[in-house]
């Protein structure tokens, strides 16, 4: 009898050129843990991206960024607009898999297992605060690294030397922000002894209470993006692409229905 494979069968949805995994929150956590454990002897780390509509629009303008997203071991639906688009285009899973929620859940599970965690990025002291809070919330959590780091190429060797002294890191959360963290991960993942590298954007700021996250009811309504815009009006420059995202998605849906 043939042995049944337990590997995750990827179901991808093409959202304006970006392949996004149609996966539940719990499924995403489970797959990341599997990637961390299965990659113990491999030199090239696995990597996970959390995709929102701004990622999609940046990828449409930047072919290198698009390639990084589409080559990820997991491309998780972070933004509500991406989740909605995925469902419209045939997806089944309705969960948002945000960097904040995923980080907290993974740390909770890792505290009960022999999983070594690292926090890289954010402004000075933020990663250390995240590490402190996660260790307090999850007794037994093995945090082996925390620091702001630097995503510029000139600091790569210095960081690698620090990581070499630490040894194995099973899961490394990278919070350099959209674009920078993904290019950094792609550049460094074959140079570090890390199982899985996960780009989590501004998650550190929320966990460390540097910024206030939207209440649960606002998140459930799909308006966390609006909450962030109201608190940080400067984000309007980044979010200017959202109307175009909606327009392009409307065109994509019509094209599929009319089979153009």
C-alpha positions as CSV (number, residue, x, y, z in Angstrom):
1,X,0.0,0.0,0.0
2,X,1.3,3.4,-0.9
3,X,2.3,5.5,2.0
4,X,0.0,8.6,2.3
5,X,1.9,11.9,2.2
6,X,1.2,14.2,5.2
7,X,2.6,17.2,3.3
8,X,0.5,20.3,3.0
9,X,-1.2,20.4,-0.4
10,X,-1.0,24.1,-1.4
11,X,-4.1,25.7,-2.8
12,X,-3.1,29.0,-4.3
13,X,-5.3,31.9,-5.4
14,X,-4.0,34.4,-7.9
15,X,-4.8,37.9,-6.6
16,X,-3.7,40.3,-9.4
17,X,-0.6,38.3,-10.1
18,X,0.3,37.4,-6.5
19,X,-0.2,33.8,-5.5
20,X,-1.8,33.7,-2.0
21,X,-2.3,30.5,0.0
22,X,-6.0,29.7,0.7
23,X,-5.3,28.6,4.3
24,X,-6.9,29.0,7.7
25,X,-5.2,30.7,10.6
26,X,-4.7,27.4,12.5
27,X,-3.5,25.8,9.3
28,X,-0.9,28.5,8.7
29,X,0.4,28.1,12.3
30,X,0.6,24.3,11.8
31,X,2.5,24.7,8.5
32,X,5.0,27.1,9.9
33,X,5.8,24.7,12.7
34,X,6.3,21.9,10.2
35,X,8.6,24.1,8.1
36,X,10.7,24.9,11.2
37,X,11.0,21.3,12.2
38,X,11.6,19.9,8.7
39,X,14.4,22.4,7.9
40,X,16.9,21.5,10.7
41,X,19.7,20.3,8.4
42,X,19.1,22.6,5.4
43,X,21.2,25.6,4.8
44,X,18.6,27.6,3.0
45,X,15.9,28.9,5.3
46,X,12.2,28.7,4.4
47,X,10.3,32.0,4.3
48,X,6.8,33.3,4.9
49,X,5.2,36.5,3.7
50,X,2.0,38.2,5.0
51,X,0.3,39.7,2.0
52,X,-2.1,42.7,2.0
53,X,-3.4,44.9,-0.9
54,X,-0.4,47.2,-0.6
55,X,1.9,44.3,-1.2
56,X,0.0,43.3,-4.2
57,X,0.2,46.7,-5.8
58,X,3.9,47.0,-5.0
59,X,4.4,43.6,-6.6
60,X,2.7,44.9,-9.8
61,X,5.2,47.7,-10.1
62,X,8.3,45.7,-9.0
63,X,9.0,42.4,-10.7
64,X,11.7,41.4,-8.2
65,X,9.3,41.9,-5.3
66,X,6.6,39.9,-7.2
67,X,9.1,37.0,-7.7
68,X,10.0,37.0,-4.0
69,X,6.3,36.8,-3.0
70,X,5.4,34.1,-5.5
71,X,8.5,32.0,-4.4
72,X,7.6,32.1,-0.7
73,X,7.0,28.8,1.1
74,X,3.8,30.4,2.4
75,X,2.1,33.6,1.3
76,X,-0.5,34.3,3.9
77,X,-3.6,36.6,3.5
78,X,-3.0,39.4,6.0
79,X,-5.2,42.2,4.6
80,X,-9.0,41.9,4.6
81,X,-9.1,43.1,1.0
82,X,-6.9,40.3,0.0
83,X,-9.0,37.8,1.9
84,X,-12.2,39.1,0.2
85,X,-10.5,39.0,-3.2
86,X,-9.4,35.4,-2.6
87,X,-12.9,34.4,-1.6
88,X,-14.4,36.1,-4.7
89,X,-11.9,34.2,-6.9
90,X,-12.7,30.8,-5.6
91,X,-11.0,30.6,-2.2
92,X,-12.7,28.8,0.7
93,X,-10.9,30.0,3.9
94,X,-12.1,33.2,5.4
95,X,-9.4,33.9,8.0
96,X,-7.1,36.8,8.0
97,X,-3.6,35.6,9.0
98,X,-2.1,38.8,10.5
99,X,1.5,39.1,11.6
100,X,0.5,40.1,15.1
101,X,-1.9,37.2,15.7
102,X,0.5,34.7,14.1
103,X,3.5,35.8,16.1
104,X,1.6,35.6,19.4
105,X,0.1,32.1,18.5
106,X,3.4,30.7,17.4
107,X,5.1,31.9,20.6
108,X,2.3,30.3,22.7
109,X,2.9,27.0,20.9
110,X,6.7,27.2,20.9
111,X,6.8,27.7,24.6
112,X,5.6,24.1,25.0
113,X,8.1,22.7,22.5
114,X,11.9,22.9,21.9
115,X,11.5,25.7,19.4
116,X,14.0,28.6,19.5
117,X,12.6,32.1,18.6
118,X,14.2,35.3,17.4
119,X,12.9,38.9,17.0
120,X,14.6,41.1,14.5
121,X,13.6,44.7,13.5
122,X,11.6,47.6,14.7
123,X,13.0,50.7,16.2
124,X,15.6,50.7,19.0
125,X,14.4,48.6,21.9
126,X,11.1,47.5,20.4
127,X,12.2,43.9,19.6
128,X,13.6,43.6,23.1
129,X,10.2,44.7,24.5
130,X,8.4,42.2,22.3
131,X,10.7,39.4,23.5
132,X,10.2,40.5,27.2
133,X,6.4,40.5,26.8
134,X,6.3,37.2,24.9
135,X,8.5,35.4,27.5
136,X,6.2,36.8,30.3
137,X,3.1,35.6,28.5
138,X,4.5,32.3,27.6
139,X,6.5,30.7,30.3
140,X,9.3,28.6,28.9
141,X,9.6,30.4,25.6
142,X,13.1,30.1,24.3
143,X,14.0,33.5,22.9
144,X,17.6,33.4,21.7
145,X,17.8,36.7,19.9
146,X,16.1,40.1,19.9
147,X,17.4,43.3,18.3
148,X,16.6,46.1,15.9
149,X,19.3,45.1,13.4
150,X,19.6,46.9,10.1
151,X,18.2,45.9,6.6
152,X,21.0,47.6,4.7
153,X,23.6,45.4,2.9
154,X,26.4,47.0,4.8
155,X,25.2,45.5,8.1
156,X,24.8,41.9,6.8
157,X,28.2,40.6,7.8
158,X,27.9,42.0,11.3
159,X,24.5,40.5,11.9
160,X,25.6,37.1,10.5
161,X,28.5,37.1,12.9
162,X,26.1,37.7,15.8
163,X,23.7,34.9,14.5
164,X,26.6,32.5,14.1
165,X,27.4,32.8,17.8
166,X,23.8,32.1,18.7
167,X,23.5,28.9,16.7
168,X,20.2,27.6,15.5
169,X,17.1,29.8,15.4
170,X,14.0,27.8,14.4
171,X,11.6,30.8,13.8
172,X,12.9,34.3,13.1
173,X,10.3,37.2,13.0
174,X,11.5,40.0,10.8
175,X,9.9,43.4,11.2
176,X,11.7,45.7,8.8
177,X,8.5,46.8,7.1
178,X,6.9,46.1,3.7
179,X,9.4,45.5,1.0
180,X,12.6,45.9,3.0
181,X,12.0,42.8,5.1
182,X,11.2,40.6,2.1
183,X,14.3,41.7,0.2
184,X,16.4,41.2,3.3
185,X,15.0,37.7,3.9
186,X,15.6,36.7,0.3
187,X,19.2,38.0,0.5
188,X,20.0,36.4,3.9
189,X,18.1,33.2,4.2
190,X,20.8,31.0,2.8
191,X,23.5,32.6,5.0
192,X,21.9,32.1,8.4
193,X,21.1,29.0,10.5
194,X,17.4,29.8,10.6
195,X,14.6,27.4,9.9
196,X,11.8,29.8,8.9
197,X,12.0,33.6,8.4
198,X,8.7,35.5,8.7
199,X,8.1,39.1,7.6
200,X,5.7,40.6,10.1
201,X,5.8,44.3,9.2
202,X,4.6,46.6,12.0
203,X,3.6,43.7,14.3
204,X,6.3,44.5,16.9
205,X,4.9,48.1,17.4
206,X,1.5,46.7,18.3
207,X,2.7,43.9,20.6
208,X,5.0,46.4,22.4
209,X,2.2,48.9,22.7
210,X,4.1,51.5,20.7
211,X,1.0,51.8,18.5
212,X,-2.6,51.0,19.4
213,X,-4.2,48.2,17.4
214,X,-7.9,48.4,16.3
215,X,-10.5,46.9,18.6
216,X,-11.6,43.4,17.8
217,X,-15.0,44.6,16.5
218,X,-13.3,46.9,14.0
219,X,-11.0,44.1,12.9
220,X,-14.0,41.8,12.4
221,X,-15.7,44.3,10.2
222,X,-12.7,44.5,8.0
223,X,-11.8,48.2,8.8
224,X,-8.5,47.8,10.6
225,X,-6.9,49.6,7.6
226,X,-9.2,52.6,8.2
227,X,-8.4,52.6,11.9
228,X,-4.6,52.7,11.1
229,X,-5.2,55.5,8.6
230,X,-7.1,57.6,11.2
231,X,-4.3,57.2,13.8
232,X,-1.5,57.6,11.2
233,X,-2.7,60.0,8.5
234,X,0.8,59.8,6.9
235,X,-0.2,56.3,5.7
236,X,-2.4,57.9,3.1
237,X,0.6,58.0,0.8
238,X,0.9,54.2,1.0
239,X,-2.9,53.6,0.9
240,X,-3.4,55.8,-2.2
241,X,-3.1,52.5,-4.2
242,X,-6.2,50.9,-2.6
243,X,-8.8,52.4,-4.9
244,X,-6.8,51.1,-7.9
245,X,-6.7,47.7,-6.2
246,X,-10.5,47.6,-6.0
247,X,-10.8,48.8,-9.6
248,X,-8.5,46.1,-10.8
249,X,-10.2,43.4,-8.8
250,X,-13.6,44.5,-10.2
251,X,-12.2,44.2,-13.7
252,X,-10.7,40.8,-12.9
253,X,-14.0,39.4,-11.6
254,X,-15.9,40.8,-14.6
255,X,-13.3,39.3,-16.9
256,X,-13.6,35.8,-15.3
257,X,-17.4,36.0,-15.3
258,X,-17.6,37.1,-19.0
259,X,-14.6,34.8,-19.8
260,X,-12.7,37.5,-21.7
